[in-house]
């Protein structure tokens, strides 16, 4: 996992992906490394009502610089 000292936000973002011809990615939470690097804390802000799909954890995209 990523060194926690260099990251202010979560290490991973949780998305629900609705299956279908055009998959829909919805951000549903985030995850942070434990200090001992032996696990993650997952915080879900919402859960899919109709859970047909999957949950994927991805590294956050770097924020775009102003004017870019």
VODOSE-135343 format. One record per residue: residue number from 1; residue in one letter; y, x negated, z of N, C-alpha, C in turn. Coordinates in steps of 0.001 Angstrom, whole numbers. Atoms other than C-alpha are relative to their C-alpha. Example, Ala and Ser with C-alpha at 12.3 -4.5 7.8 and 13.67 -1.06 7.14 Angstrom:
REM residues 2
<num->1; residuo->a; n.c2->-1190; n.c1->-890; n.c3->0; ca.c2->-4500; ca.c1->-12300; ca.c3->7800; c.c2->1200; c.c1->-900; c.c3->0> $
<num->2; residuo->s; n.c2->-1190; n.c1->820; n.c3->-60; ca.c2->-1060; ca.c1->-13670; ca.c3->7140; c.c2->1090; c.c1->770; c.c3->730> $
This chain:
REM residues 68
<num->1; residuo->x; n.c2->-1190; n.c1->-830; n.c3->0; ca.c2->0; ca.c1->0; ca.c3->0; c.c2->1261; c.c1->-879; c.c3->0> $
<num->2; residuo->x; n.c2->-1281; n.c1->696; n.c3->85; ca.c2->3651; ca.c1->-948; ca.c3->-242; c.c2->455; c.c1->-462; c.c3->1374> $
<num->3; residuo->x; n.c2->-545; n.c1->501; n.c3->-1258; ca.c2->5325; ca.c1->-3064; ca.c3->2454; c.c2->1029; c.c1->991; c.c3->529> $
<num->4; residuo->x; n.c2->-848; n.c1->-1049; n.c3->-577; ca.c2->6941; ca.c1->-498; ca.c3->4756; c.c2->1426; c.c1->-487; c.c3->271> $
<num->5; residuo->x; n.c2->-1327; n.c1->510; n.c3->-336; ca.c2->9856; ca.c1->-2790; ca.c3->5628; c.c2->961; c.c1->39; c.c3->-1185> $
<num->6; residuo->x; n.c2->-870; n.c1->-15; n.c3->1169; ca.c2->11178; ca.c1->-2649; ca.c3->2048; c.c2->245; c.c1->1405; c.c3->-521> $
<num->7; residuo->x; n.c2->-104; n.c1->-1372; n.c3->494; ca.c2->10937; ca.c1->1140; ca.c3->1653; c.c2->556; c.c1->886; c.c3->1107> $
<num->8; residuo->x; n.c2->-593; n.c1->-898; n.c3->-980; ca.c2->13118; ca.c1->3717; ca.c3->3432; c.c2->-646; c.c1->1374; c.c3->-36> $
<num->9; residuo->x; n.c2->593; n.c1->-1322; n.c3->148; ca.c2->11488; ca.c1->6867; ca.c3->2073; c.c2->-1510; c.c1->-57; c.c3->100> $
<num->10; residuo->x; n.c2->1458; n.c1->-38; n.c3->-58; ca.c2->7866; ca.c1->7910; ca.c3->1810; c.c2->-632; c.c1->-994; c.c3->-981> $
<num->11; residuo->x; n.c2->726; n.c1->907; n.c3->883; ca.c2->5279; ca.c1->5609; ca.c3->242; c.c2->-568; c.c1->727; c.c3->-1206> $
<num->12; residuo->x; n.c2->576; n.c1->-794; n.c3->1070; ca.c2->3775; ca.c1->8397; ca.c3->-1851; c.c2->579; c.c1->1407; c.c3->28> $
<num->13; residuo->x; n.c2->-443; n.c1->-1384; n.c3->118; ca.c2->4861; ca.c1->11823; ca.c3->-3097; c.c2->-1225; c.c1->844; c.c3->-348> $
<num->14; residuo->x; n.c2->1122; n.c1->-901; n.c3->249; ca.c2->2370; ca.c1->14715; ca.c3->-3034; c.c2->432; c.c1->1086; c.c3->-981> $
<num->15; residuo->x; n.c2->-248; n.c1->-1032; n.c3->1004; ca.c2->2247; ca.c1->17031; ca.c3->-6058; c.c2->-1220; c.c1->895; c.c3->-119> $
<num->16; residuo->x; n.c2->1072; n.c1->-900; n.c3->404; ca.c2->182; ca.c1->20112; ca.c3->-6795; c.c2->84; c.c1->97; c.c3->-1512> $
<num->17; residuo->x; n.c2->34; n.c1->-103; n.c3->1448; ca.c2->-909; ca.c1->20162; ca.c3->-10422; c.c2->-794; c.c1->1237; c.c3->-360> $
<num->18; residuo->x; n.c2->649; n.c1->-1230; n.c3->452; ca.c2->-1668; ca.c1->23625; ca.c3->-11790; c.c2->-669; c.c1->-290; c.c3->-1330> $
<num->19; residuo->x; n.c2->761; n.c1->266; n.c3->1226; ca.c2->-4396; ca.c1->23296; ca.c3->-14400; c.c2->351; c.c1->1020; c.c3->-1070> $
<num->20; residuo->x; n.c2->-271; n.c1->-889; n.c3->1119; ca.c2->-3916; ca.c1->24817; ca.c3->-17813; c.c2->352; c.c1->-797; c.c3->-1235> $
<num->21; residuo->x; n.c2->-366; n.c1->666; n.c3->1251; ca.c2->-2801; ca.c1->24070; ca.c3->-21357; c.c2->1202; c.c1->-915; c.c3->180> $
<num->22; residuo->x; n.c2->-1199; n.c1->786; n.c3->-287; ca.c2->537; ca.c1->22772; ca.c3->-20039; c.c2->91; c.c1->-163; c.c3->1517> $
<num->23; residuo->x; n.c2->33; n.c1->144; n.c3->-1460; ca.c2->-63; ca.c1->21432; ca.c3->-16477; c.c2->1406; c.c1->-25; c.c3->599> $
<num->24; residuo->x; n.c2->-1278; n.c1->-58; n.c3->-704; ca.c2->2768; ca.c1->22108; ca.c3->-14026; c.c2->-109; c.c1->-834; c.c3->1273> $
<num->25; residuo->x; n.c2->-38; n.c1->853; n.c3->-1184; ca.c2->3589; ca.c1->19434; ca.c3->-11425; c.c2->1068; c.c1->553; c.c3->945> $
<num->26; residuo->x; n.c2->-925; n.c1->-495; n.c3->-1012; ca.c2->5195; ca.c1->20791; ca.c3->-8235; c.c2->-67; c.c1->-916; c.c3->1215> $
<num->27; residuo->x; n.c2->-28; n.c1->857; n.c3->-1195; ca.c2->6293; ca.c1->18465; ca.c3->-5424; c.c2->-250; c.c1->873; c.c3->1219> $
<num->28; residuo->x; n.c2->340; n.c1->-802; n.c3->-1171; ca.c2->4717; ca.c1->19745; ca.c3->-2207; c.c2->65; c.c1->-789; c.c3->1302> $
<num->29; residuo->x; n.c2->-71; n.c1->774; n.c3->-1233; ca.c2->5139; ca.c1->16888; ca.c3->266; c.c2->93; c.c1->-1483; c.c3->-271> $
<num->30; residuo->x; n.c2->-94; n.c1->1451; n.c3->93; ca.c2->4991; ca.c1->13164; ca.c3->943; c.c2->-964; c.c1->-637; c.c3->995> $
<num->31; residuo->x; n.c2->896; n.c1->739; n.c3->-892; ca.c2->2904; ca.c1->10474; ca.c3->2646; c.c2->616; c.c1->-1345; c.c3->346> $
<num->32; residuo->x; n.c2->-495; n.c1->1277; n.c3->-507; ca.c2->3760; ca.c1->7422; ca.c3->4739; c.c2->-1169; c.c1->-819; c.c3->512> $
<num->33; residuo->x; n.c2->1013; n.c1->907; n.c3->-550; ca.c2->1642; ca.c1->4360; ca.c3->5586; c.c2->101; c.c1->-40; c.c3->1516> $
<num->34; residuo->x; n.c2->5; n.c1->281; n.c3->-1427; ca.c2->601; ca.c1->3854; ca.c3->9189; c.c2->433; c.c1->-1446; c.c3->206> $
<num->35; residuo->x; n.c2->-464; n.c1->1359; n.c3->-283; ca.c2->2045; ca.c1->748; ca.c3->10850; c.c2->-1127; c.c1->-1025; c.c3->-114> $
<num->36; residuo->x; n.c2->1116; n.c1->945; n.c3->74; ca.c2->-1446; ca.c1->-818; ca.c3->10978; c.c2->-623; c.c1->-50; c.c3->-1405> $
<num->37; residuo->x; n.c2->452; n.c1->-15; n.c3->1400; ca.c2->-1946; ca.c1->-118; ca.c3->7212; c.c2->-1433; c.c1->481; c.c3->-163> $
<num->38; residuo->x; n.c2->1380; n.c1->-485; n.c3->84; ca.c2->-5253; ca.c1->1656; ca.c3->7920; c.c2->-66; c.c1->1497; c.c3->-257> $
<num->39; residuo->x; n.c2->15; n.c1->-1424; n.c3->286; ca.c2->-4237; ca.c1->5156; ca.c3->6942; c.c2->1360; c.c1->483; c.c3->-444> $
<num->40; residuo->x; n.c2->-1227; n.c1->-647; n.c3->446; ca.c2->-1559; ca.c1->7594; ca.c3->5841; c.c2->263; c.c1->1232; c.c3->838> $
<num->41; residuo->x; n.c2->-389; n.c1->-1287; n.c3->-547; ca.c2->355; ca.c1->10450; ca.c3->7388; c.c2->494; c.c1->838; c.c3->-1164> $
<num->42; residuo->x; n.c2->-348; n.c1->-900; n.c3->1095; ca.c2->577; ca.c1->13353; ca.c3->4942; c.c2->760; c.c1->1191; c.c3->556> $
<num->43; residuo->x; n.c2->-807; n.c1->-1149; n.c3->-394; ca.c2->3354; ca.c1->15911; ca.c3->5383; c.c2->108; c.c1->917; c.c3->-1202> $
<num->44; residuo->x; n.c2->-86; n.c1->-983; n.c3->1071; ca.c2->2987; ca.c1->19013; ca.c3->3231; c.c2->1078; c.c1->1009; c.c3->352> $
<num->45; residuo->x; n.c2->-1098; n.c1->-937; n.c3->-207; ca.c2->6127; ca.c1->21131; ca.c3->2894; c.c2->-354; c.c1->1392; c.c3->-500> $
<num->46; residuo->x; n.c2->462; n.c1->-1294; n.c3->505; ca.c2->4280; ca.c1->23899; ca.c3->1047; c.c2->-1437; c.c1->-165; c.c3->-457> $
<num->47; residuo->x; n.c2->1364; n.c1->-22; n.c3->513; ca.c2->774; ca.c1->24879; ca.c3->-9; c.c2->-71; c.c1->1006; c.c3->-1137> $
<num->48; residuo->x; n.c2->141; n.c1->-954; n.c3->1097; ca.c2->-198; ca.c1->26533; ca.c3->-3280; c.c2->-683; c.c1->1273; c.c3->476> $
<num->49; residuo->x; n.c2->607; n.c1->-1279; n.c3->-366; ca.c2->-993; ca.c1->30246; ca.c3->-2856; c.c2->-1321; c.c1->164; c.c3->-741> $
<num->50; residuo->x; n.c2->1198; n.c1->-90; n.c3->818; ca.c2->-3493; ca.c1->30240; ca.c3->-5693; c.c2->-416; c.c1->-1430; c.c3->-322> $
<num->51; residuo->x; n.c2->325; n.c1->1419; n.c3->140; ca.c2->-5141; ca.c1->26843; ca.c3->-5368; c.c2->-1008; c.c1->-223; c.c3->-1121> $
<num->52; residuo->x; n.c2->793; n.c1->394; n.c3->1162; ca.c2->-6450; ca.c1->26290; ca.c3->-8869; c.c2->666; c.c1->-1232; c.c3->-563> $
<num->53; residuo->x; n.c2->-594; n.c1->1251; n.c3->435; ca.c2->-5716; ca.c1->22676; ca.c3->-9553; c.c2->-379; c.c1->-1093; c.c3->961> $
<num->54; residuo->x; n.c2->278; n.c1->1141; n.c3->-868; ca.c2->-5461; ca.c1->19513; ca.c3->-7549; c.c2->1284; c.c1->-510; c.c3->620> $
<num->55; residuo->x; n.c2->-1139; n.c1->668; n.c3->-627; ca.c2->-3188; ca.c1->17536; ca.c3->-5253; c.c2->-99; c.c1->-1477; c.c3->-363> $
<num->56; residuo->x; n.c2->-68; n.c1->1391; n.c3->426; ca.c2->-2105; ca.c1->14118; ca.c3->-6516; c.c2->1077; c.c1->-696; c.c3->813> $
<num->57; residuo->x; n.c2->-986; n.c1->830; n.c3->-693; ca.c2->-324; ca.c1->11364; ca.c3->-4565; c.c2->431; c.c1->-1109; c.c3->-949> $
<num->58; residuo->x; n.c2->-560; n.c1->996; n.c3->914; ca.c2->1981; ca.c1->9131; ca.c3->-6615; c.c2->1135; c.c1->-753; c.c3->681> $
<num->59; residuo->x; n.c2->-1138; n.c1->759; n.c3->-514; ca.c2->4460; ca.c1->6366; ca.c3->-5830; c.c2->1286; c.c1->655; c.c3->-484> $
<num->60; residuo->x; n.c2->-1284; n.c1->-572; n.c3->431; ca.c2->8058; ca.c1->7626; ca.c3->-5878; c.c2->605; c.c1->-827; c.c3->-1122> $
<num->61; residuo->x; n.c2->-721; n.c1->702; n.c3->1057; ca.c2->10086; ca.c1->6774; ca.c3->-8955; c.c2->1265; c.c1->-592; c.c3->607> $
<num->62; residuo->x; n.c2->-1255; n.c1->566; n.c3->-502; ca.c2->13003; ca.c1->4420; ca.c3->-8281; c.c2->1172; c.c1->881; c.c3->-398> $
<num->63; residuo->x; n.c2->-1172; n.c1->-820; n.c3->317; ca.c2->16301; ca.c1->6262; ca.c3->-8099; c.c2->813; c.c1->-674; c.c3->-1089> $
<num->64; residuo->x; n.c2->-799; n.c1->548; n.c3->1087; ca.c2->18402; ca.c1->5862; ca.c3->-11203; c.c2->1361; c.c1->-415; c.c3->522> $
<num->65; residuo->x; n.c2->-1322; n.c1->464; n.c3->-397; ca.c2->21558; ca.c1->3853; ca.c3->-10792; c.c2->1060; c.c1->900; c.c3->-606> $
<num->66; residuo->x; n.c2->-1095; n.c1->-840; n.c3->480; ca.c2->24843; ca.c1->5706; ca.c3->-11182; c.c2->456; c.c1->-466; c.c3->-1375> $
<num->67; residuo->x; n.c2->-460; n.c1->307; n.c3->1337; ca.c2->25896; ca.c1->5886; ca.c3->-14799; c.c2->-1090; c.c1->-428; c.c3->-965> $
<num->68; residuo->x; n.c2->1097; n.c1->436; n.c3->885; ca.c2->22470; ca.c1->4950; ca.c3->-16164; c.c2->-532; c.c1->1156; c.c3->-795> $
